[in-house]
């Protein structure tokens, strides 16, 4: 593939941590957030999110999220159809 034929990078950030309370989106300790990584597309981010969410399923206060960085970097361009799971 040449540079012009490559698919666009739709960057996604996966991170998580322990919430103060399961009813609110407020982290117990921001210094203890788990930054899983930045991924080149939603599928890769989803796979990383799912692995972390499943690994922490026994602790109801730990949540992982996918942030659509590409939407923050270029709000005019939307990929459509990809949704961020929480869990």
Secondary structure as GFF3:
##gff-version 3
##sequence-region A 1 87
A	DSSP	beta_strand	12	18	.	.	.	ID=ss1
A	DSSP	three_ten_helix	30	32	.	.	.	ID=ss2
A	DSSP	beta_strand	34	39	.	.	.	ID=ss3
A	DSSP	alpha_helix	42	55	.	.	.	ID=ss4
A	DSSP	beta_strand	62	67	.	.	.	ID=ss5
A	DSSP	alpha_helix	69	73	.	.	.	ID=ss6
###
